[in-house]
Amino acid sequence: MDKPYNRYNYREPEKVKIEIKVKKRKKQYFLILLAFLVLLGFVVIFQSSLFELERLELEGLDRIEAEEILRALRLRRGMNIWEVNTRFLQVQLEDMPLVSSAEVSYILPRAIGVTIAEKGPVALSPYQERYIEISEDGTLLGFVEDMKEGKPLLTGMVFSQPYVGKRLPVEQNQGLKEILELLPRMPLEEISIFSDFNVSNPLNLVVYTLDGMEIWMGTGDYGEKIRKVPEVLTEIQQNEKEPTYIDLRVPHFPPK
């Protein structure tokens, strides 16, 4: 007598199991082969002449010559653009003394784009019969014959063989460092009442107004002290006698 059919104990024949395994392996081999061919296709395309470097697009240059940028990049015509490490080149450019920031990008299929933001002058300092332009971080940017509107004058500085790109040792003069960082953030109307900022004493920044008033500012909090100057000058005008100088290092005037 035949045994009754039990659907819960049903098992596929071994032959069917083998055929399923073979199909799975064939599918896996096919997918691996397809992935390899796709990868090979990308490699062939990327290494083809389609991506050979033909031109370099530069933007933002004013003080810096294009030849200086080309020497820093060290790119050559005909190289594959995918060999170019844009992040590395960006760091290289930002190490240049006159560069504030840089951006390097691919312009497919055959170009590299470079955008430069140059350092700008925040102050001038007299040197011989000219003026030296100084950036926020103390870099010497160039020499000009005349004063520029809106650029304050820094006095009391001694230059030893100045040249474009040289960086002043601002870390050795805290007053100079702080005032250079502050000047580009000051409104023009605040700067316009001063004739110059004397940074010869690292422990005491001395400021002169257009009327010749001498103001001692000591160190630190220059922004707050400068904002107080118009109020202090107004108070002085209301007095009968004018002090020889104003001492903002302390919250009172010096003896008259």
Secondary structure, DSSP 8 states (H G I E B T S, - for coil): ------GGG----HHHHHHHHHHHHHHHHHHHHHHHHHHHHHHHHHTSGGGB--EEEEES-SSS-HHHHHHHH---TTSBGGG--HHHHHHHHHTSTTEEEEEEEEETTTEEEEEEEE--EEEEEEETTEEEEEETTSBEEEEESS--TT--BEES---SS--TT-B--GGG-HHHHHHHHHGGGS-HHHHTTEEEEE-SSTT--EEEETT--EEE--SS-HHHHHHHHHHHHHHHHTSSS--SEEETTTTS----
